[in-house]
Every structure is written in C-alpha cells, then in structure tokens.
Amino acid sequence: MGTYLITGANRGIGLEYCRQLKQRGDEVIAVCRSVSEELKKLEVSIETGVDITSDADIISLTKRLEGQSLDVLINNAGILERVSLDHLDIESIRQQFEVNALGTLRLTRALLPNLKAGSKIILMTSRMGSIEDNTSGGSYGYRMSKVALSMAGKSLSIDLKPQKIAVAILHPGLVKTSMTHFNPNGITPEQSVKGLIARIDQLNLDNTGTFWHSNGEILPW
C-alpha cells in the first residue's frame, strides 16, 4: 500500500484515479479547487481550495501536508481550451501554460520535501504535445503547454534521479470526459486509469523520463 496525492481529483481521470487506488487499498490525498459530490463519496482525504497557479494556495497546502510522506505524486490538473490560428487568443494560451506547465512544475517543486528515495512523480500530459505526432495542427495553447510540460518532466527525471525519484510522462488516451466533450470515440476513464496505474507500477529509475501512452506504447516526442 502506498500514499498517492492526485491533483484535479474532483472529476474525470483524477476522480477515477482516486476511485481505483482507494479500491486497491492505497491511501489517497485528493487535491482540487472545489470538491464534487462524487469525490466526497469515495471517503478519501480531500484538500480543497487549491489552485495550482496560486503560490499562496500551494504554500498553504504544503503547510497542511508537512511531515506527510508521499509515495506517488500524480499531477493530473489541467485545462483544455481550443485556440486556432484564425482565433488566436493569446490570453487563453498564456492561461494554459500557467495551469498545464507552470502550475504543475510549481506544485512538484513545493512537494519535493514530501518525497523520498523510491517515490514517483507522474505528469499527465497528452499525445497532442508530441511534435512528431502532430498531423492536424491547431489547438495552439494546449499543444504548446503540453510540450512544455513534457520537457519539464524530462528535466525532472534527470535532476531527481540522484535522489532516486522516478518520473513518468503519461498520455491517458482519448478519454470520454467533460474535457473531451465525452467524445464517443474515446475510451472510458476506467479503462484509461487501469492502464495508467499499470504504467506507474512499472516505473523505475531505469525507465524514468519515458513518455508513455496508457496502453504501454512509448510515444514520440
């Protein structure tokens, strides 16, 4: 049994992470901006009112978690806003960078004292952040911020390897959630998270820094 902290835990993939980890007997700390009724029903530890773009919120969280050892930090919080070349919303792009890349890095750095040798850090990125795999264009803010997040994950994997902390950069697949408008071509959150947890379980210092699909495929940068 391990202790997992999950951000963006009130819905979608984050909520499903909480559900499956709780079911298998792990201790779960669910972090979110606002709690949902579905999350309350899981009876896990909840840290609400946390915006990962806010230094004040993160400082407050770290104070509440002082002395709490974490085996796995799952950086799941993120936003998706469609930005096309014809409607180039710079403020939207900036906000997606703040949440998806900078917020995740900020929180990870703040929680390093809670990690130890053998701990793992998970960054939930996207195949849309693969430069090589981009064949459809568009989605400027989301794509760019996810590329930045993946680069942060690669650097973290190098910087933290001497401390024996491994890092995985994970793509959940196309999942039927509110973020994707419940795309009918997507897989269920249950299917996605089952694969994601398998990737987390196999993460070690030999494969740290890997960009994985939830199904185990290694994705191109």
PyMOL CGO cylinders between C-alpha atoms (Angstrom):
from pymol import cmd
from pymol.cgo import CYLINDER

trace = [
    CYLINDER, 0.00, 0.00, 0.00, 1.26, 3.46, -0.88, 0.3, 1, 1, 1, 1, 1, 1,
    CYLINDER, 1.26, 3.46, -0.88, 0.26, 7.08, -0.40, 0.3, 1, 1, 1, 1, 1, 1,
    CYLINDER, 0.26, 7.08, -0.40, -0.82, 8.86, -3.58, 0.3, 1, 1, 1, 1, 1, 1,
    CYLINDER, -0.82, 8.86, -3.58, -1.53, 12.57, -3.99, 0.3, 1, 1, 1, 1, 1, 1,
    CYLINDER, -1.53, 12.57, -3.99, -3.65, 13.41, -7.02, 0.3, 1, 1, 1, 1, 1, 1,
    CYLINDER, -3.65, 13.41, -7.02, -4.41, 16.89, -8.34, 0.3, 1, 1, 1, 1, 1, 1,
    CYLINDER, -4.41, 16.89, -8.34, -7.52, 17.70, -10.35, 0.3, 1, 1, 1, 1, 1, 1,
    CYLINDER, -7.52, 17.70, -10.35, -9.18, 14.96, -8.34, 0.3, 1, 1, 1, 1, 1, 1,
    CYLINDER, -9.18, 14.96, -8.34, -12.80, 16.10, -8.37, 0.3, 1, 1, 1, 1, 1, 1,
    CYLINDER, -12.80, 16.10, -8.37, -13.81, 14.72, -11.78, 0.3, 1, 1, 1, 1, 1, 1,
    CYLINDER, -13.81, 14.72, -11.78, -12.77, 12.77, -14.86, 0.3, 1, 1, 1, 1, 1, 1,
    CYLINDER, -12.77, 12.77, -14.86, -9.44, 10.98, -14.84, 0.3, 1, 1, 1, 1, 1, 1,
    CYLINDER, -9.44, 10.98, -14.84, -8.44, 12.43, -11.47, 0.3, 1, 1, 1, 1, 1, 1,
    CYLINDER, -8.44, 12.43, -11.47, -11.59, 11.14, -9.82, 0.3, 1, 1, 1, 1, 1, 1,
    CYLINDER, -11.59, 11.14, -9.82, -11.10, 7.72, -11.39, 0.3, 1, 1, 1, 1, 1, 1,
    CYLINDER, -11.10, 7.72, -11.39, -7.51, 7.61, -10.13, 0.3, 1, 1, 1, 1, 1, 1,
    CYLINDER, -7.51, 7.61, -10.13, -8.87, 8.21, -6.63, 0.3, 1, 1, 1, 1, 1, 1,
    CYLINDER, -8.87, 8.21, -6.63, -11.53, 5.53, -7.04, 0.3, 1, 1, 1, 1, 1, 1,
    CYLINDER, -11.53, 5.53, -7.04, -9.24, 2.78, -8.33, 0.3, 1, 1, 1, 1, 1, 1,
    CYLINDER, -9.24, 2.78, -8.33, -6.38, 3.49, -5.93, 0.3, 1, 1, 1, 1, 1, 1,
    CYLINDER, -6.38, 3.49, -5.93, -8.77, 3.59, -2.98, 0.3, 1, 1, 1, 1, 1, 1,
    CYLINDER, -8.77, 3.59, -2.98, -10.32, 0.29, -4.09, 0.3, 1, 1, 1, 1, 1, 1,
    CYLINDER, -10.32, 0.29, -4.09, -6.98, -1.47, -4.16, 0.3, 1, 1, 1, 1, 1, 1,
    CYLINDER, -6.98, -1.47, -4.16, -6.10, -0.26, -0.66, 0.3, 1, 1, 1, 1, 1, 1,
    CYLINDER, -6.10, -0.26, -0.66, -3.82, 2.70, -1.25, 0.3, 1, 1, 1, 1, 1, 1,
    CYLINDER, -3.82, 2.70, -1.25, -4.04, 5.90, 0.78, 0.3, 1, 1, 1, 1, 1, 1,
    CYLINDER, -4.04, 5.90, 0.78, -5.33, 8.75, -1.37, 0.3, 1, 1, 1, 1, 1, 1,
    CYLINDER, -5.33, 8.75, -1.37, -4.94, 12.50, -0.89, 0.3, 1, 1, 1, 1, 1, 1,
    CYLINDER, -4.94, 12.50, -0.89, -7.27, 14.22, -3.37, 0.3, 1, 1, 1, 1, 1, 1,
    CYLINDER, -7.27, 14.22, -3.37, -6.36, 17.82, -4.25, 0.3, 1, 1, 1, 1, 1, 1,
    CYLINDER, -6.36, 17.82, -4.25, -8.78, 20.07, -6.13, 0.3, 1, 1, 1, 1, 1, 1,
    CYLINDER, -8.78, 20.07, -6.13, -10.07, 23.62, -6.43, 0.3, 1, 1, 1, 1, 1, 1,
    CYLINDER, -10.07, 23.62, -6.43, -13.61, 22.60, -5.46, 0.3, 1, 1, 1, 1, 1, 1,
    CYLINDER, -13.61, 22.60, -5.46, -14.86, 19.27, -4.19, 0.3, 1, 1, 1, 1, 1, 1,
    CYLINDER, -14.86, 19.27, -4.19, -17.51, 17.26, -6.03, 0.3, 1, 1, 1, 1, 1, 1,
    CYLINDER, -17.51, 17.26, -6.03, -20.17, 15.01, -4.55, 0.3, 1, 1, 1, 1, 1, 1,
    CYLINDER, -20.17, 15.01, -4.55, -18.62, 12.06, -6.38, 0.3, 1, 1, 1, 1, 1, 1,
    CYLINDER, -18.62, 12.06, -6.38, -15.28, 12.70, -4.69, 0.3, 1, 1, 1, 1, 1, 1,
    CYLINDER, -15.28, 12.70, -4.69, -16.88, 13.04, -1.26, 0.3, 1, 1, 1, 1, 1, 1,
    CYLINDER, -16.88, 13.04, -1.26, -18.45, 9.60, -1.64, 0.3, 1, 1, 1, 1, 1, 1,
    CYLINDER, -18.45, 9.60, -1.64, -15.04, 7.96, -2.04, 0.3, 1, 1, 1, 1, 1, 1,
    CYLINDER, -15.04, 7.96, -2.04, -14.14, 8.79, 1.57, 0.3, 1, 1, 1, 1, 1, 1,
    CYLINDER, -14.14, 8.79, 1.57, -10.54, 9.72, 0.78, 0.3, 1, 1, 1, 1, 1, 1,
    CYLINDER, -10.54, 9.72, 0.78, -8.54, 12.57, 2.29, 0.3, 1, 1, 1, 1, 1, 1,
    CYLINDER, -8.54, 12.57, 2.29, -9.51, 15.78, 0.46, 0.3, 1, 1, 1, 1, 1, 1,
    CYLINDER, -9.51, 15.78, 0.46, -7.55, 19.01, 0.18, 0.3, 1, 1, 1, 1, 1, 1,
    CYLINDER, -7.55, 19.01, 0.18, -9.86, 21.51, -1.49, 0.3, 1, 1, 1, 1, 1, 1,
    CYLINDER, -9.86, 21.51, -1.49, -9.46, 25.17, -2.42, 0.3, 1, 1, 1, 1, 1, 1,
    CYLINDER, -9.46, 25.17, -2.42, -6.13, 24.55, -4.13, 0.3, 1, 1, 1, 1, 1, 1,
    CYLINDER, -6.13, 24.55, -4.13, -5.41, 26.38, -7.38, 0.3, 1, 1, 1, 1, 1, 1,
    CYLINDER, -5.41, 26.38, -7.38, -2.03, 25.17, -8.65, 0.3, 1, 1, 1, 1, 1, 1,
    CYLINDER, -2.03, 25.17, -8.65, -1.38, 28.55, -10.29, 0.3, 1, 1, 1, 1, 1, 1,
    CYLINDER, -1.38, 28.55, -10.29, -1.54, 30.26, -6.87, 0.3, 1, 1, 1, 1, 1, 1,
    CYLINDER, -1.54, 30.26, -6.87, 1.62, 30.47, -4.77, 0.3, 1, 1, 1, 1, 1, 1,
    CYLINDER, 1.62, 30.47, -4.77, -0.50, 31.21, -1.70, 0.3, 1, 1, 1, 1, 1, 1,
    CYLINDER, -0.50, 31.21, -1.70, -2.64, 28.10, -2.23, 0.3, 1, 1, 1, 1, 1, 1,
    CYLINDER, -2.64, 28.10, -2.23, 0.41, 25.90, -2.71, 0.3, 1, 1, 1, 1, 1, 1,
    CYLINDER, 0.41, 25.90, -2.71, 2.17, 27.30, 0.37, 0.3, 1, 1, 1, 1, 1, 1,
    CYLINDER, 2.17, 27.30, 0.37, -0.97, 26.64, 2.39, 0.3, 1, 1, 1, 1, 1, 1,
    CYLINDER, -0.97, 26.64, 2.39, -1.17, 23.07, 1.06, 0.3, 1, 1, 1, 1, 1, 1,
    CYLINDER, -1.17, 23.07, 1.06, 2.46, 22.32, 1.85, 0.3, 1, 1, 1, 1, 1, 1,
    CYLINDER, 2.46, 22.32, 1.85, 1.96, 23.56, 5.40, 0.3, 1, 1, 1, 1, 1, 1,
    CYLINDER, 1.96, 23.56, 5.40, -1.02, 21.24, 5.85, 0.3, 1, 1, 1, 1, 1, 1,
    CYLINDER, -1.02, 21.24, 5.85, 0.97, 18.34, 4.42, 0.3, 1, 1, 1, 1, 1, 1,
    CYLINDER, 0.97, 18.34, 4.42, 4.14, 19.00, 6.40, 0.3, 1, 1, 1, 1, 1, 1,
    CYLINDER, 4.14, 19.00, 6.40, 5.59, 15.68, 7.51, 0.3, 1, 1, 1, 1, 1, 1,
    CYLINDER, 5.59, 15.68, 7.51, 3.31, 13.69, 5.20, 0.3, 1, 1, 1, 1, 1, 1,
    CYLINDER, 3.31, 13.69, 5.20, 5.34, 11.20, 3.17, 0.3, 1, 1, 1, 1, 1, 1,
    CYLINDER, 5.34, 11.20, 3.17, 4.20, 10.66, -0.43, 0.3, 1, 1, 1, 1, 1, 1,
    CYLINDER, 4.20, 10.66, -0.43, 4.97, 7.59, -2.50, 0.3, 1, 1, 1, 1, 1, 1,
    CYLINDER, 4.97, 7.59, -2.50, 3.44, 8.92, -5.72, 0.3, 1, 1, 1, 1, 1, 1,
    CYLINDER, 3.44, 8.92, -5.72, 2.58, 12.47, -6.81, 0.3, 1, 1, 1, 1, 1, 1,
    CYLINDER, 2.58, 12.47, -6.81, 0.14, 12.46, -9.74, 0.3, 1, 1, 1, 1, 1, 1,
    CYLINDER, 0.14, 12.46, -9.74, 0.00, 15.85, -11.43, 0.3, 1, 1, 1, 1, 1, 1,
    CYLINDER, 0.00, 15.85, -11.43, -3.35, 15.48, -13.17, 0.3, 1, 1, 1, 1, 1, 1,
    CYLINDER, -3.35, 15.48, -13.17, -4.82, 19.01, -13.03, 0.3, 1, 1, 1, 1, 1, 1,
    CYLINDER, -4.82, 19.01, -13.03, -5.03, 20.69, -16.41, 0.3, 1, 1, 1, 1, 1, 1,
    CYLINDER, -5.03, 20.69, -16.41, -7.21, 22.67, -18.80, 0.3, 1, 1, 1, 1, 1, 1,
    CYLINDER, -7.21, 22.67, -18.80, -8.02, 22.41, -22.50, 0.3, 1, 1, 1, 1, 1, 1,
    CYLINDER, -8.02, 22.41, -22.50, -9.16, 25.42, -24.49, 0.3, 1, 1, 1, 1, 1, 1,
    CYLINDER, -9.16, 25.42, -24.49, -9.32, 25.31, -28.27, 0.3, 1, 1, 1, 1, 1, 1,
    CYLINDER, -9.32, 25.31, -28.27, -7.24, 28.05, -29.89, 0.3, 1, 1, 1, 1, 1, 1,
    CYLINDER, -7.24, 28.05, -29.89, -6.97, 28.19, -33.68, 0.3, 1, 1, 1, 1, 1, 1,
    CYLINDER, -6.97, 28.19, -33.68, -4.77, 30.30, -35.92, 0.3, 1, 1, 1, 1, 1, 1,
    CYLINDER, -4.77, 30.30, -35.92, -7.84, 32.25, -37.07, 0.3, 1, 1, 1, 1, 1, 1,
    CYLINDER, -7.84, 32.25, -37.07, -8.87, 32.95, -33.47, 0.3, 1, 1, 1, 1, 1, 1,
    CYLINDER, -8.87, 32.95, -33.47, -5.51, 33.30, -31.74, 0.3, 1, 1, 1, 1, 1, 1,
    CYLINDER, -5.51, 33.30, -31.74, -6.43, 34.01, -28.13, 0.3, 1, 1, 1, 1, 1, 1,
    CYLINDER, -6.43, 34.01, -28.13, -3.09, 34.85, -26.51, 0.3, 1, 1, 1, 1, 1, 1,
    CYLINDER, -3.09, 34.85, -26.51, -4.59, 35.11, -23.03, 0.3, 1, 1, 1, 1, 1, 1,
    CYLINDER, -4.59, 35.11, -23.03, -6.02, 31.61, -23.36, 0.3, 1, 1, 1, 1, 1, 1,
    CYLINDER, -6.02, 31.61, -23.36, -2.63, 30.27, -24.46, 0.3, 1, 1, 1, 1, 1, 1,
    CYLINDER, -2.63, 30.27, -24.46, -0.98, 32.01, -21.51, 0.3, 1, 1, 1, 1, 1, 1,
    CYLINDER, -0.98, 32.01, -21.51, -3.51, 30.54, -19.06, 0.3, 1, 1, 1, 1, 1, 1,
    CYLINDER, -3.51, 30.54, -19.06, -2.98, 27.03, -20.40, 0.3, 1, 1, 1, 1, 1, 1,
    CYLINDER, -2.98, 27.03, -20.40, 0.76, 27.45, -19.86, 0.3, 1, 1, 1, 1, 1, 1,
    CYLINDER, 0.76, 27.45, -19.86, 0.10, 28.67, -16.32, 0.3, 1, 1, 1, 1, 1, 1,
    CYLINDER, 0.10, 28.67, -16.32, -2.01, 25.65, -15.42, 0.3, 1, 1, 1, 1, 1, 1,
    CYLINDER, -2.01, 25.65, -15.42, -0.68, 22.81, -17.54, 0.3, 1, 1, 1, 1, 1, 1,
    CYLINDER, -0.68, 22.81, -17.54, 3.05, 23.52, -17.34, 0.3, 1, 1, 1, 1, 1, 1,
    CYLINDER, 3.05, 23.52, -17.34, 3.99, 26.14, -14.75, 0.3, 1, 1, 1, 1, 1, 1,
    CYLINDER, 3.99, 26.14, -14.75, 1.39, 25.15, -12.16, 0.3, 1, 1, 1, 1, 1, 1,
    CYLINDER, 1.39, 25.15, -12.16, 2.45, 21.52, -12.32, 0.3, 1, 1, 1, 1, 1, 1,
    CYLINDER, 2.45, 21.52, -12.32, 6.14, 22.41, -12.00, 0.3, 1, 1, 1, 1, 1, 1,
    CYLINDER, 6.14, 22.41, -12.00, 5.40, 24.82, -9.15, 0.3, 1, 1, 1, 1, 1, 1,
    CYLINDER, 5.40, 24.82, -9.15, 3.49, 22.20, -7.17, 0.3, 1, 1, 1, 1, 1, 1,
    CYLINDER, 3.49, 22.20, -7.17, 6.03, 19.47, -7.83, 0.3, 1, 1, 1, 1, 1, 1,
    CYLINDER, 6.03, 19.47, -7.83, 8.88, 21.63, -6.57, 0.3, 1, 1, 1, 1, 1, 1,
    CYLINDER, 8.88, 21.63, -6.57, 6.88, 22.58, -3.46, 0.3, 1, 1, 1, 1, 1, 1,
    CYLINDER, 6.88, 22.58, -3.46, 6.16, 18.94, -2.59, 0.3, 1, 1, 1, 1, 1, 1,
    CYLINDER, 6.16, 18.94, -2.59, 9.71, 17.61, -3.03, 0.3, 1, 1, 1, 1, 1, 1,
    CYLINDER, 9.71, 17.61, -3.03, 10.24, 17.60, 0.77, 0.3, 1, 1, 1, 1, 1, 1,
    CYLINDER, 10.24, 17.60, 0.77, 7.37, 15.10, 0.99, 0.3, 1, 1, 1, 1, 1, 1,
    CYLINDER, 7.37, 15.10, 0.99, 9.06, 12.70, -1.43, 0.3, 1, 1, 1, 1, 1, 1,
    CYLINDER, 9.06, 12.70, -1.43, 11.83, 10.23, -0.69, 0.3, 1, 1, 1, 1, 1, 1,
    CYLINDER, 11.83, 10.23, -0.69, 14.03, 7.66, -2.39, 0.3, 1, 1, 1, 1, 1, 1,
    CYLINDER, 14.03, 7.66, -2.39, 11.67, 5.35, -4.25, 0.3, 1, 1, 1, 1, 1, 1,
    CYLINDER, 11.67, 5.35, -4.25, 8.92, 7.96, -4.68, 0.3, 1, 1, 1, 1, 1, 1,
    CYLINDER, 8.92, 7.96, -4.68, 7.46, 8.60, -8.11, 0.3, 1, 1, 1, 1, 1, 1,
    CYLINDER, 7.46, 8.60, -8.11, 6.25, 11.73, -9.90, 0.3, 1, 1, 1, 1, 1, 1,
    CYLINDER, 6.25, 11.73, -9.90, 3.63, 11.47, -12.65, 0.3, 1, 1, 1, 1, 1, 1,
    CYLINDER, 3.63, 11.47, -12.65, 2.95, 14.22, -15.17, 0.3, 1, 1, 1, 1, 1, 1,
    CYLINDER, 2.95, 14.22, -15.17, -0.29, 13.82, -17.08, 0.3, 1, 1, 1, 1, 1, 1,
    CYLINDER, -0.29, 13.82, -17.08, 0.50, 15.22, -20.49, 0.3, 1, 1, 1, 1, 1, 1,
    CYLINDER, 0.50, 15.22, -20.49, -1.04, 14.42, -23.89, 0.3, 1, 1, 1, 1, 1, 1,
    CYLINDER, -1.04, 14.42, -23.89, -0.21, 12.94, -27.24, 0.3, 1, 1, 1, 1, 1, 1,
    CYLINDER, -0.21, 12.94, -27.24, -1.25, 16.36, -28.53, 0.3, 1, 1, 1, 1, 1, 1,
    CYLINDER, -1.25, 16.36, -28.53, 2.02, 17.55, -27.02, 0.3, 1, 1, 1, 1, 1, 1,
    CYLINDER, 2.02, 17.55, -27.02, 4.03, 15.32, -29.37, 0.3, 1, 1, 1, 1, 1, 1,
    CYLINDER, 4.03, 15.32, -29.37, 5.71, 17.39, -32.08, 0.3, 1, 1, 1, 1, 1, 1,
    CYLINDER, 5.71, 17.39, -32.08, 6.34, 14.38, -34.30, 0.3, 1, 1, 1, 1, 1, 1,
    CYLINDER, 6.34, 14.38, -34.30, 2.77, 13.11, -33.93, 0.3, 1, 1, 1, 1, 1, 1,
    CYLINDER, 2.77, 13.11, -33.93, 1.11, 16.45, -34.77, 0.3, 1, 1, 1, 1, 1, 1,
    CYLINDER, 1.11, 16.45, -34.77, -0.65, 15.87, -38.09, 0.3, 1, 1, 1, 1, 1, 1,
    CYLINDER, -0.65, 15.87, -38.09, -3.72, 18.06, -37.61, 0.3, 1, 1, 1, 1, 1, 1,
    CYLINDER, -3.72, 18.06, -37.61, -2.39, 21.40, -36.32, 0.3, 1, 1, 1, 1, 1, 1,
    CYLINDER, -2.39, 21.40, -36.32, -4.46, 23.84, -34.27, 0.3, 1, 1, 1, 1, 1, 1,
    CYLINDER, -4.46, 23.84, -34.27, -5.04, 23.76, -30.51, 0.3, 1, 1, 1, 1, 1, 1,
    CYLINDER, -5.04, 23.76, -30.51, -2.11, 26.10, -30.02, 0.3, 1, 1, 1, 1, 1, 1,
    CYLINDER, -2.11, 26.10, -30.02, -2.37, 26.70, -26.29, 0.3, 1, 1, 1, 1, 1, 1,
    CYLINDER, -2.37, 26.70, -26.29, -2.98, 23.08, -25.36, 0.3, 1, 1, 1, 1, 1, 1,
    CYLINDER, -2.98, 23.08, -25.36, -0.33, 21.62, -27.66, 0.3, 1, 1, 1, 1, 1, 1,
    CYLINDER, -0.33, 21.62, -27.66, 2.32, 24.18, -26.68, 0.3, 1, 1, 1, 1, 1, 1,
    CYLINDER, 2.32, 24.18, -26.68, 1.67, 23.89, -22.95, 0.3, 1, 1, 1, 1, 1, 1,
    CYLINDER, 1.67, 23.89, -22.95, 1.81, 20.09, -23.08, 0.3, 1, 1, 1, 1, 1, 1,
    CYLINDER, 1.81, 20.09, -23.08, 5.13, 20.18, -24.94, 0.3, 1, 1, 1, 1, 1, 1,
    CYLINDER, 5.13, 20.18, -24.94, 6.43, 22.42, -22.16, 0.3, 1, 1, 1, 1, 1, 1,
    CYLINDER, 6.43, 22.42, -22.16, 5.07, 20.04, -19.52, 0.3, 1, 1, 1, 1, 1, 1,
    CYLINDER, 5.07, 20.04, -19.52, 6.74, 17.06, -21.15, 0.3, 1, 1, 1, 1, 1, 1,
    CYLINDER, 6.74, 17.06, -21.15, 10.06, 18.92, -21.27, 0.3, 1, 1, 1, 1, 1, 1,
    CYLINDER, 10.06, 18.92, -21.27, 9.70, 19.75, -17.58, 0.3, 1, 1, 1, 1, 1, 1,
    CYLINDER, 9.70, 19.75, -17.58, 9.10, 16.07, -16.90, 0.3, 1, 1, 1, 1, 1, 1,
    CYLINDER, 9.10, 16.07, -16.90, 12.22, 15.05, -18.81, 0.3, 1, 1, 1, 1, 1, 1,
    CYLINDER, 12.22, 15.05, -18.81, 14.33, 17.56, -16.89, 0.3, 1, 1, 1, 1, 1, 1,
    CYLINDER, 14.33, 17.56, -16.89, 12.82, 16.43, -13.58, 0.3, 1, 1, 1, 1, 1, 1,
    CYLINDER, 12.82, 16.43, -13.58, 13.68, 12.83, -14.42, 0.3, 1, 1, 1, 1, 1, 1,
    CYLINDER, 13.68, 12.83, -14.42, 17.34, 13.81, -14.82, 0.3, 1, 1, 1, 1, 1, 1,
    CYLINDER, 17.34, 13.81, -14.82, 17.54, 16.20, -11.87, 0.3, 1, 1, 1, 1, 1, 1,
    CYLINDER, 17.54, 16.20, -11.87, 15.81, 13.85, -9.43, 0.3, 1, 1, 1, 1, 1, 1,
    CYLINDER, 15.81, 13.85, -9.43, 17.46, 10.58, -10.44, 0.3, 1, 1, 1, 1, 1, 1,
    CYLINDER, 17.46, 10.58, -10.44, 20.31, 11.10, -7.94, 0.3, 1, 1, 1, 1, 1, 1,
    CYLINDER, 20.31, 11.10, -7.94, 17.62, 11.29, -5.23, 0.3, 1, 1, 1, 1, 1, 1,
    CYLINDER, 17.62, 11.29, -5.23, 16.18, 8.01, -6.57, 0.3, 1, 1, 1, 1, 1, 1,
    CYLINDER, 16.18, 8.01, -6.57, 12.89, 9.63, -7.54, 0.3, 1, 1, 1, 1, 1, 1,
    CYLINDER, 12.89, 9.63, -7.54, 11.48, 8.41, -10.87, 0.3, 1, 1, 1, 1, 1, 1,
    CYLINDER, 11.48, 8.41, -10.87, 9.31, 10.45, -13.25, 0.3, 1, 1, 1, 1, 1, 1,
    CYLINDER, 9.31, 10.45, -13.25, 6.78, 9.31, -15.86, 0.3, 1, 1, 1, 1, 1, 1,
    CYLINDER, 6.78, 9.31, -15.86, 5.21, 11.46, -18.57, 0.3, 1, 1, 1, 1, 1, 1,
    CYLINDER, 5.21, 11.46, -18.57, 1.83, 9.89, -19.34, 0.3, 1, 1, 1, 1, 1, 1,
    CYLINDER, 1.83, 9.89, -19.34, -0.85, 10.24, -22.01, 0.3, 1, 1, 1, 1, 1, 1,
    CYLINDER, -0.85, 10.24, -22.01, -4.24, 8.87, -20.91, 0.3, 1, 1, 1, 1, 1, 1,
    CYLINDER, -4.24, 8.87, -20.91, -5.51, 8.15, -24.41, 0.3, 1, 1, 1, 1, 1, 1,
    CYLINDER, -5.51, 8.15, -24.41, -8.63, 9.74, -25.85, 0.3, 1, 1, 1, 1, 1, 1,
    CYLINDER, -8.63, 9.74, -25.85, -10.96, 9.50, -22.88, 0.3, 1, 1, 1, 1, 1, 1,
    CYLINDER, -10.96, 9.50, -22.88, -14.69, 10.19, -22.60, 0.3, 1, 1, 1, 1, 1, 1,
    CYLINDER, -14.69, 10.19, -22.60, -14.64, 13.05, -20.09, 0.3, 1, 1, 1, 1, 1, 1,
    CYLINDER, -14.64, 13.05, -20.09, -16.05, 16.55, -19.91, 0.3, 1, 1, 1, 1, 1, 1,
    CYLINDER, -16.05, 16.55, -19.91, -12.70, 17.87, -21.18, 0.3, 1, 1, 1, 1, 1, 1,
    CYLINDER, -12.70, 17.87, -21.18, -13.19, 16.00, -24.48, 0.3, 1, 1, 1, 1, 1, 1,
    CYLINDER, -13.19, 16.00, -24.48, -16.95, 16.65, -24.52, 0.3, 1, 1, 1, 1, 1, 1,
    CYLINDER, -16.95, 16.65, -24.52, -17.41, 12.91, -23.90, 0.3, 1, 1, 1, 1, 1, 1,
    CYLINDER, -17.41, 12.91, -23.90, -16.03, 12.06, -27.33, 0.3, 1, 1, 1, 1, 1, 1,
    CYLINDER, -16.03, 12.06, -27.33, -17.82, 8.88, -28.48, 0.3, 1, 1, 1, 1, 1, 1,
    CYLINDER, -17.82, 8.88, -28.48, -14.58, 7.57, -29.98, 0.3, 1, 1, 1, 1, 1, 1,
    CYLINDER, -14.58, 7.57, -29.98, -12.86, 7.70, -26.60, 0.3, 1, 1, 1, 1, 1, 1,
    CYLINDER, -12.86, 7.70, -26.60, -12.26, 5.01, -24.01, 0.3, 1, 1, 1, 1, 1, 1,
    CYLINDER, -12.26, 5.01, -24.01, -13.81, 5.15, -20.55, 0.3, 1, 1, 1, 1, 1, 1,
    CYLINDER, -13.81, 5.15, -20.55, -11.98, 6.74, -17.61, 0.3, 1, 1, 1, 1, 1, 1,
    CYLINDER, -11.98, 6.74, -17.61, -11.96, 3.26, -16.02, 0.3, 1, 1, 1, 1, 1, 1,
    CYLINDER, -11.96, 3.26, -16.02, -10.06, 1.79, -18.98, 0.3, 1, 1, 1, 1, 1, 1,
    CYLINDER, -10.06, 1.79, -18.98, -7.64, 4.69, -19.15, 0.3, 1, 1, 1, 1, 1, 1,
    CYLINDER, -7.64, 4.69, -19.15, -6.77, 4.75, -15.46, 0.3, 1, 1, 1, 1, 1, 1,
    CYLINDER, -6.77, 4.75, -15.46, -6.33, 0.99, -15.30, 0.3, 1, 1, 1, 1, 1, 1,
    CYLINDER, -6.33, 0.99, -15.30, -3.59, 1.37, -17.92, 0.3, 1, 1, 1, 1, 1, 1,
    CYLINDER, -3.59, 1.37, -17.92, -2.13, 4.47, -16.28, 0.3, 1, 1, 1, 1, 1, 1,
    CYLINDER, -2.13, 4.47, -16.28, -1.79, 2.73, -12.93, 0.3, 1, 1, 1, 1, 1, 1,
    CYLINDER, -1.79, 2.73, -12.93, -0.03, -0.16, -14.66, 0.3, 1, 1, 1, 1, 1, 1,
    CYLINDER, -0.03, -0.16, -14.66, 2.48, 2.31, -16.11, 0.3, 1, 1, 1, 1, 1, 1,
    CYLINDER, 2.48, 2.31, -16.11, 3.00, 3.88, -12.68, 0.3, 1, 1, 1, 1, 1, 1,
    CYLINDER, 3.00, 3.88, -12.68, 3.56, 0.48, -11.11, 0.3, 1, 1, 1, 1, 1, 1,
    CYLINDER, 3.56, 0.48, -11.11, 6.25, -0.38, -13.68, 0.3, 1, 1, 1, 1, 1, 1,
    CYLINDER, 6.25, -0.38, -13.68, 8.02, 2.99, -13.39, 0.3, 1, 1, 1, 1, 1, 1,
    CYLINDER, 8.02, 2.99, -13.39, 11.55, 2.80, -12.01, 0.3, 1, 1, 1, 1, 1, 1,
    CYLINDER, 11.55, 2.80, -12.01, 14.90, 4.54, -12.27, 0.3, 1, 1, 1, 1, 1, 1,
    CYLINDER, 14.90, 4.54, -12.27, 15.79, 2.57, -15.40, 0.3, 1, 1, 1, 1, 1, 1,
    CYLINDER, 15.79, 2.57, -15.40, 12.81, 3.88, -17.40, 0.3, 1, 1, 1, 1, 1, 1,
    CYLINDER, 12.81, 3.88, -17.40, 12.42, 7.27, -15.72, 0.3, 1, 1, 1, 1, 1, 1,
    CYLINDER, 12.42, 7.27, -15.72, 11.64, 10.09, -18.14, 0.3, 1, 1, 1, 1, 1, 1,
    CYLINDER, 11.64, 10.09, -18.14, 9.64, 7.87, -20.52, 0.3, 1, 1, 1, 1, 1, 1,
    CYLINDER, 9.64, 7.87, -20.52, 6.70, 9.35, -22.48, 0.3, 1, 1, 1, 1, 1, 1,
    CYLINDER, 6.70, 9.35, -22.48, 4.07, 6.60, -22.33, 0.3, 1, 1, 1, 1, 1, 1,
    CYLINDER, 4.07, 6.60, -22.33, 0.56, 6.02, -23.65, 0.3, 1, 1, 1, 1, 1, 1,
    CYLINDER, 0.56, 6.02, -23.65, -1.69, 4.46, -21.03, 0.3, 1, 1, 1, 1, 1, 1,
    CYLINDER, -1.69, 4.46, -21.03, -1.67, 1.27, -23.14, 0.3, 1, 1, 1, 1, 1, 1,
    CYLINDER, -1.67, 1.27, -23.14, 2.09, 0.92, -22.71, 0.3, 1, 1, 1, 1, 1, 1,
    CYLINDER, 2.09, 0.92, -22.71, 3.16, 2.34, -26.09, 0.3, 1, 1, 1, 1, 1, 1,
    CYLINDER, 3.16, 2.34, -26.09, 6.20, 4.62, -25.93, 0.3, 1, 1, 1, 1, 1, 1,
    CYLINDER, 6.20, 4.62, -25.93, 5.23, 7.86, -27.68, 0.3, 1, 1, 1, 1, 1, 1,
    CYLINDER, 5.23, 7.86, -27.68, 7.42, 10.03, -29.93, 0.3, 1, 1, 1, 1, 1, 1,
    CYLINDER, 7.42, 10.03, -29.93, 8.50, 13.46, -28.73, 0.3, 1, 1, 1, 1, 1, 1,
]
cmd.load_cgo(trace, "trace")
